[in-house]
Amino acid sequence: MNLEDLRKKLIESQKSQDQIALSTVRLLMSEAKNREISLRAESKEVASEDYLKMIKKQIKNRNESIPMYEKAGRTETAEKEKKEVVFLQSLLTEFFPDEPISQ
């Protein structure tokens, strides 16, 4: 996986008007660009493993926030987070087929 793969996903999401995928891909692209900037000082590039870590981190963050949203009565936000987790897991299976999917 690389930034170009994310750009393709962004275009797909725009064409299909999938707002969940669109916002999630934009977030991942932003995180990847930030990581790229931080690695420039070391003359390194963002590796595929970095993308894997980013996606897993986003899944973990959402899985932690879903119960808090539900407890606060924010069911719409919790549902949005659940859909984002499903999309992120689909990215994992597409770009990292050997990686186990975490819940």
PAZAPA-4460 file (N, C-alpha, C; in steps of 0.05 Angstrom, whole numbers, plus 32768, in hexadecimal, padded with zeros to 4 digits):
% residues 103
    n_x    n_y    n_z   ca_x   ca_y   ca_z    c_x    c_y    c_z   seq   type   mol
   8011   7FE9   8000   8000   8000   8000   8012   8019   8000     1      M     A
   8008   802D   7FF2   8016   8047   7FF1   8003   805E   7FED     2      N     A
   800D   8076   7FEB   7FFC   808D   7FE9   7FEC   808C   7FCF     3      L     A
   7FF7   8081   7FBA   7FE9   807F   7FA1   7FD1   806D   7FA3     4      E     A
   7FD3   8057   7FB3   7FBC   8046   7FB8   7FA6   8055   7FC6     5      D     A
   7FAE   8066   7FD9   7F9A   8076   7FE7   7F8D   808A   7FD5     6      L     A
   7F9C   8095   7FC3   7F91   80A8   7FAF   7F7C   809A   7F9E     7      R     A
   7F82   8082   7F95   7F6F   8072   7F85   7F55   806D   7F95     8      K     A
   7F58   8066   7FAF   7F41   8062   7FC0   7F31   807B   7FC4     9      K     A
   7F3F   8092   7FC5   7F32   80AB   7FC8   7F20   80B1   7FAF    10      L     A
   7F2B   80AC   7F98   7F1C   80B0   7F7F   7F04   809E   7F7E    11      I     A
   7F08   8084   7F85   7EF2   8071   7F85   7EDC   807A   7F98    12      E     A
   7EE4   8084   7FAF   7ED0   808D   7FC3   7EC1   80A6   7FB9    13      S     A
   7ECF   80B7   7FAC   7EC2   80CF   7FA1   7EAE   80C7   7F8B    14      Q     A
   7EB6   80B5   7F7A   7EA4   80AC   7F64   7E8C   809E   7F6F    15      K     A
   7E8F   808E   7F84   7E79   807F   7F8F   7E69   8090   7FA3    16      S     A
   7E73   80A7   7FAA   7E67   80B9   7FBE   7E64   80AC   7FD9    17      Q     A
   7E77   809B   7FE0   7E78   808E   7FFA   7E86   80A0   800E    18      D     A
   7E75   80AE   801E   7E80   80C2   8030   7E91   80B6   8046    19      Q     A
   7E8A   809E   804F   7E9A   8091   8064   7EB6   808B   8059    20      I     A
   7EB7   807E   8042   7ED1   8077   8036   7EE1   8090   802F    21      A     A
   7ED3   80A4   8025   7EE1   80BD   801D   7EEE   80CB   8035    22      L     A
   7EE0   80CE   804B   7EEB   80DB   8062   7F01   80CA   806F    23      S     A
   7EFE   80B0   806F   7F12   809E   807A   7F2C   809E   806A    24      T     A
   7F29   809E   8050   7F41   809E   803E   7F4F   80B9   8041    25      V     A
   7F40   80CE   8042   7F4D   80E9   8046   7F5C   80EA   8060    26      R     A
   7F52   80DE   8075   7F60   80DE   808E   7F7A   80CE   808C    27      L     A
   7F78   80B7   807F   7F90   80A6   807B   7FA5   80B4   806A    28      L     A
   7F9C   80C2   8056   7FAF   80D1   8045   7FBD   80E7   8055    29      M     A
   7FAE   80F4   8065   7FB9   8109   8076   7FCE   80FE   8089    30      S     A
   7FC7   80E8   8096   7FD9   80DA   80A8   7FF2   80D1   8099    31      E     A
   7FEF   80C7   8081   8006   80BD   8071   8018   80D5   806A    32      A     A
   800C   80EB   8062   801D   8102   805B   802B   810D   8074    33      K     A
   801E   810D   808B   802C   8116   80A3   8043   8103   80AA    34      N     A
   803F   80E9   80A6   8054   80D6   80AB   806B   80DA   8098    35      R     A
   8064   80E0   807F   8078   80E5   806A   808A   80FD   8072    36      E     A
   807D   8112   807C   808B   812A   8084   809E   8124   809B    37      I     A
   8094   8114   80AE   80A5   810D   80C5   80BD   80FC   80BE    38      S     A
   80BA   80EC   80A9   80CF   80DA   80A0   80E4   80E8   808E    39      L     A
   80DD   80FF   8084   80F0   810D   8072   810A   8113   8080    40      R     A
   8109   811A   8099   8121   8121   80A8   8134   8109   80A9    41      A     A
   8129   80F1   80A8   813A   80D9   80A9   813F   80CE   808D    42      E     A
   8137   80DD   8079   813A   80D4   805D   812D   80B9   8058    43      S     A
   8116   80B5   8063   8107   809B   805F   80ED   80A1   8052    44      K     A
   80E0   808C   8048   80C6   808E   803C   80B2   807E   804C    45      E     A
   8099   8084   8048   8084   8076   8056   8082   805A   804B    46      V     A
   8086   8046   805C   8086   802A   8053   8069   801E   8055    47      A     A
   8066   8008   8048   804C   7FFA   8049   8044   7FF3   8066    48      S     A
   8058   7FED   8076   8052   7FE6   8093   8047   7FFF   80A1    49      E     A
   804F   8017   8099   8045   802F   80A5   8027   8032   809F    50      D     A
   801F   802C   8087   8003   802D   807F   7FF3   8018   808F    51      Y     A
   7FFF   8001   8093   7FF2   7FEC   80A3   7FED   7FF6   80BF    52      L     A
   8002   8002   80CB   7FFF   800D   80E6   7FEA   8023   80E8    53      K     A
   7FE9   8034   80D3   7FD5   804A   80D3   7FB9   803F   80D3    54      M     A
   7FB4   802B   80C2   7F99   8020   80C0   7F92   8012   80DA    55      I     A
   7FA4   8002   80E5   7F9E   7FF5   80FE   7F99   8009   8115    56      K     A
   7FA8   801E   8115   7FA4   8033   8129   7F89   8040   8127    57      K     A
   7F80   8045   810E   7F66   8051   810A   7F50   803D   8112    58      Q     A
   7F53   8024   810C   7F3F   8010   8115   7F3E   800F   8133    59      I     A
   7F55   800F   8140   7F56   800E   815E   7F49   8027   816A    60      K     A
   7F4F   803E   815F   7F43   8057   8169   7F24   8057   8167    61      N     A
   7F1B   804D   8150   7EFE   804D   814C   7EF0   8038   815E    62      R     A
   7EFD   8021   8161   7EF2   800C   8173   7EF1   8016   8190    63      N     A
   7F04   8027   8198   7F04   8031   81B3   7EEF   8047   81B6    64      E     A
   7EE9   8056   81A1   7ED6   806D   81A4   7EB9   8064   81A1    65      S     A
   7EB4   804E   8193   7E98   8046   818E   7E89   8042   81A9    66      I     A
   7E94   8033   81BC   7E84   8030   81D6   7E80   804B   81E4    67      P     A
   7E93   805D   81E1   7E8F   8078   81EE   7E78   8087   81E1    68      M     A
   7E77   8086   81C6   7E61   8094   81B8   7E46   8087   81BF    69      Y     A
   7E46   806D   81C1   7E2D   805F   81C8   7E24   8066   81E4    70      E     A
   7E37   8067   81F6   7E31   806E   8212   7E26   808A   8215    71      K     A
   7E30   809C   8204   7E28   80B8   8204   7E0E   80BD   81F4    72      A     A
   7E04   80A7   81E8   7DEB   80AA   81D9   7DEF   80B5   81BD    73      G     A
   7E07   80B5   81B3   7E0D   80BF   8199   7E0E   80A7   8185    74      R     A
   7DF7   809B   8181   7DF5   8083   8170   7DFD   8088   8153    75      T     A
   7DF6   80A0   8148   7DFD   80A5   812C   7E1C   80A6   8129    76      E     A
   7E29   80B2   813C   7E47   80B3   813A   7E53   8098   813E    77      T     A
   7E47   8088   8150   7E51   806D   8154   7E4D   805C   813B    78      A     A
   7E36   805F   812E   7E32   8050   8115   7E45   8058   80FF    79      E     A
   7E4B   8072   80FD   7E5F   807C   80EA   7E7A   8070   80EF    80      K     A
   7E82   806F   8109   7E9B   8063   8110   7E9C   8045   8109    81      E     A
   7E86   8037   810D   7E85   801B   8106   7E88   8016   80E8    82      K     A
   7E7C   8028   80D8   7E7F   8026   80BB   7E9B   802C   80B3    83      K     A
   7EA8   803E   80C1   7EC4   8044   80BA   7ED6   802D   80C1    84      E     A
   7ED0   801F   80D7   7EE0   8007   80DE   7EDD   7FF2   80C8    85      V     A
   7EC5   7FEE   80BE   7EC0   7FDA   80A9   7ED0   7FE2   8090    86      V     A
   7ED0   7FFC   8089   7EDF   8005   8072   7EFD   8001   8076    87      F     A
   7F07   8008   808E   7F24   8005   8093   7F2C   7FE7   8092    88      L     A
   7F1A   7FD6   809C   7F20   7FB9   809B   7F21   7FAF   807E    89      Q     A
   7F10   7FBB   806D   7F10   7FB4   8051   7F2A   7FBC   8044    90      S     A
   7F35   7FD3   804C   7F4F   7FDC   8042   7F65   7FC8   804B    91      L     A
   7F63   7FBF   8064   7F76   7FAB   806D   7F76   7F92   805C    92      L     A
   7F5E   7F88   8057   7F5C   7F6F   8047   7F65   7F73   802A    93      T     A
   7F60   7F8B   8020   7F68   7F91   8004   7F86   7F94   8001    94      E     A
   7F92   7FA4   8013   7FAF   7FAA   800F   7FC1   7F99   8020    95      F     A
   7FB7   7F8C   8035   7FC7   7F7B   8046   7FB8   7F61   804B    96      F     A
   7FB6   7F50   8036   7FA5   7F38   8039   7FAF   7F24   804D    97      P     A
   7FC9   7F24   8053   7FD4   7F11   8067   7FD1   7F1A   8084    98      D     A
   7FC8   7F34   8087   7FC6   7F3F   80A2   7FAB   7F37   80AE    99      E     A
   7FAB   7F2D   80C7   7F92   7F26   80D4   7F82   7F3F   80DA   100      P     A
   7F68   7F3E   80D7   7F56   7F54   80DC   7F50   7F55   80FA   101      I     A
   7F55   7F6C   8106   7F4F   7F6F   8122   7F33   7F7C   8125   102      S     A
   7F26   7F75   813B   7F0C   7F81   8141   7F0E   7F96   8155   103      Q     A
***
